[in-house]
Amino acid sequence: TPISSFSYPQSSYVLSKNNQFSISPTVNGDQLSFSISYGSLPMNMSLNSSTGIISGAPSQFTSSQSVAIKALNQVSYKNVVLSFTILTPITSFFYPQSQYTLSRDKPVAITPTVNGDDLSFSTSSGSLPPGLSLNPSTGVISGVPSEFVKLQSVTINAHNDVSDYSVTLTFTVLTSITSFSYSLFSYVLPKNESFSISP
């Protein structure tokens, strides 16, 4: 029977590095064999030449690696092109502190520690103090806080196509003391009379 159809469940796959994976083709025809006609599978993955099953635990970061799989018998053949992206899942994501007290009108930059490939960052709840922004590619929080806030919380999400990780930070923004004085340095006061001065 000639091969009339040959396909895998998807044409494009995003997989977690070092996690076991397997896909089986849907194909009709007799006495089939399978091979790679061009390109290659990600490292540590293999093609079963009798069944067409692709399996393994991909071990290296890969961005959009293409491979053409051929189904063949003595009277026909068909090719399917697949694309694989291999990403390291996020296992840790944190900033140096969970609570920050910042000076109003003074520049700040806070850099996270995070592992994983092809990451993006966003706020999933709450908001940063006015004047601060989140870099969606690096996760760095930077800017010049412009308003007083007290214990304002924001949840930052690190994401790639195989994992998510969130942290919650709390911010207080205070105006630094630039002047402090009373009207006089020396006071002569009447005994037993109420007295009050404001700074």
C-alpha positions as CSV (number, residue, x, y, z in Angstrom):
1,T,0.0,0.0,0.0
2,P,1.5,3.4,-1.0
3,I,1.8,6.0,1.8
4,S,-1.1,8.4,1.5
5,S,-0.8,10.3,4.7
6,F,2.0,10.9,7.2
7,S,2.0,13.4,10.1
8,Y,2.9,14.1,13.7
9,P,0.5,15.6,16.2
10,Q,2.2,19.1,15.7
11,S,4.7,20.6,13.4
12,S,6.4,22.7,16.0
13,Y,7.4,21.7,19.6
14,V,8.8,23.7,22.6
15,L,10.3,21.2,25.0
16,S,11.8,21.4,28.5
17,K,15.6,20.6,28.6
18,N,16.4,17.2,30.2
19,N,12.7,16.2,30.4
20,Q,11.7,12.9,28.7
21,F,9.6,13.4,25.6
22,S,8.0,11.1,22.9
23,I,5.8,11.6,19.9
24,S,4.3,9.0,17.5
25,P,3.4,9.6,13.9
26,T,0.1,8.9,12.2
27,V,0.9,7.1,8.9
28,N,-0.7,4.5,6.6
29,G,1.2,2.2,4.3
30,D,2.9,-1.2,4.4
31,Q,6.4,-2.2,5.3
32,L,7.4,1.3,6.4
33,S,10.8,2.6,7.4
34,F,11.6,6.1,8.8
35,S,14.7,8.2,8.4
36,I,16.0,11.8,8.6
37,S,16.2,13.3,5.1
38,Y,17.8,16.6,6.2
39,G,18.5,18.5,9.4
40,S,18.9,16.9,12.7
41,L,17.0,16.2,15.9
42,P,18.0,18.0,19.1
43,M,20.8,16.5,21.1
44,N,19.9,13.3,23.0
45,M,16.8,12.7,20.9
46,S,16.4,9.9,18.4
47,L,14.1,8.5,15.6
48,N,13.0,4.9,15.7
49,S,13.5,3.7,12.1
50,S,10.8,1.1,12.3
51,T,8.0,3.0,14.1
52,G,8.8,6.7,13.4
53,I,8.6,7.5,17.1
54,I,10.8,10.4,18.1
55,S,11.9,10.2,21.8
56,G,14.5,11.2,24.3
57,A,15.4,13.8,26.9
58,P,16.8,16.8,25.0
59,S,20.0,18.0,26.7
60,Q,20.9,21.3,25.1
61,F,19.3,24.7,24.5
62,T,18.0,24.9,20.9
63,S,16.1,27.7,19.1
64,S,13.9,26.6,16.2
65,Q,15.9,23.6,15.0
66,S,14.3,22.0,11.9
67,V,14.4,18.3,10.8
68,A,12.7,16.5,7.9
69,I,11.5,13.0,8.7
70,K,10.9,10.6,5.7
71,A,8.4,7.7,5.8
72,L,9.4,5.2,3.0
73,N,8.4,1.9,1.5
74,Q,9.3,0.4,-1.8
75,V,6.5,2.1,-3.8
76,S,6.3,5.6,-2.1
77,Y,7.6,8.1,0.4
78,K,6.5,11.2,2.2
79,N,8.4,13.9,4.2
80,V,7.3,15.9,7.3
81,V,9.2,18.9,8.5
82,L,9.3,19.4,12.3
83,S,10.7,22.3,14.3
84,F,12.0,21.9,17.9
85,T,12.9,24.6,20.5
86,I,14.5,23.3,23.7
87,L,14.3,25.6,26.7
88,T,15.7,25.3,30.3
89,P,12.7,25.6,32.7
90,I,12.9,28.3,35.4
91,T,13.9,26.7,38.7
92,S,14.8,29.9,40.6
93,F,13.9,33.6,40.4
94,F,14.5,36.2,43.0
95,Y,15.6,39.7,43.7
96,P,18.2,40.7,46.3
97,Q,15.5,41.7,48.8
98,S,11.7,41.2,49.1
99,Q,11.2,44.6,50.7
100,Y,12.6,47.9,49.6
101,T,12.6,51.3,51.1
102,L,13.7,53.8,48.4
103,S,14.4,57.5,48.4
104,R,12.1,59.7,46.4
105,D,13.7,61.4,43.3
106,K,16.8,59.2,43.5
107,P,17.6,56.7,40.6
108,V,17.4,53.0,41.4
109,A,18.1,49.7,39.5
110,I,17.3,46.3,41.0
111,T,18.5,43.2,39.1
112,P,17.0,39.7,39.6
113,T,18.8,36.4,39.7
114,V,17.0,33.9,37.5
115,N,17.9,30.9,35.4
116,G,16.1,29.7,32.2
117,D,16.2,30.3,28.5
118,D,14.2,32.8,26.4
119,L,12.7,34.6,29.4
120,S,10.2,37.4,29.5
121,F,9.0,39.4,32.6
122,S,5.7,41.1,33.5
123,T,3.7,42.2,36.5
124,S,0.9,39.8,37.3
125,S,-0.7,41.8,40.1
126,G,-0.2,45.1,41.9
127,S,2.0,47.8,40.4
128,L,5.4,49.4,40.8
129,P,5.7,52.8,42.5
130,P,5.2,55.7,40.1
131,G,8.5,56.4,38.3
132,L,9.7,52.8,38.3
133,S,9.4,50.3,35.4
134,L,10.1,46.7,34.7
135,N,12.3,45.7,31.7
136,P,10.3,42.9,30.0
137,S,13.5,41.2,28.7
138,T,15.8,41.3,31.7
139,G,13.5,41.7,34.7
140,V,15.5,44.8,35.9
141,I,13.4,47.2,37.9
142,S,14.7,50.8,37.4
143,G,13.8,54.4,37.3
144,V,13.3,57.4,39.7
145,P,10.5,56.9,42.2
146,S,8.5,60.1,42.1
147,E,5.8,59.8,44.8
148,F,5.5,58.7,48.4
149,V,4.1,55.2,48.8
150,K,4.0,52.9,51.8
151,L,4.1,49.1,51.6
152,Q,3.0,48.9,48.0
153,S,3.2,45.3,46.7
154,V,3.8,44.0,43.2
155,T,4.1,40.5,41.8
156,I,6.7,39.9,39.1
157,N,6.3,36.9,36.8
158,A,9.2,35.3,34.9
159,H,8.0,33.2,32.0
160,N,9.1,31.1,29.1
161,D,7.2,28.6,27.0
162,V,7.9,25.7,29.4
163,S,7.6,27.3,32.9
164,D,6.5,30.2,35.0
165,Y,7.8,31.6,38.3
166,S,6.6,34.5,40.4
167,V,7.9,36.7,43.2
168,T,6.2,39.4,45.3
169,L,8.1,42.6,46.3
170,T,7.0,45.4,48.6
171,F,8.1,49.0,48.2
172,T,8.1,52.0,50.4
173,V,9.2,55.4,48.9
174,L,10.1,58.2,51.3
175,T,11.2,61.8,50.8
176,S,14.7,62.2,52.2
177,I,15.1,64.8,55.0
178,T,16.8,67.8,53.4
179,S,16.2,70.4,56.2
180,F,15.3,70.4,59.8
181,S,15.3,73.4,62.2
182,Y,13.4,75.3,64.8
183,S,12.8,79.1,64.7
184,L,15.5,79.7,67.4
185,F,18.4,77.9,68.9
186,S,18.0,79.3,72.4
187,Y,14.9,79.8,74.5
188,V,14.2,81.6,77.8
189,L,10.9,80.3,79.2
190,P,8.6,81.3,82.1
191,K,8.4,78.7,84.8
192,N,5.1,76.9,85.1
193,E,3.7,78.2,81.7
194,S,2.7,76.1,78.8
195,F,5.2,76.2,75.9
196,S,5.2,74.8,72.3
197,I,7.3,75.3,69.2
198,S,7.0,73.5,65.8
199,P,10.0,72.6,63.6
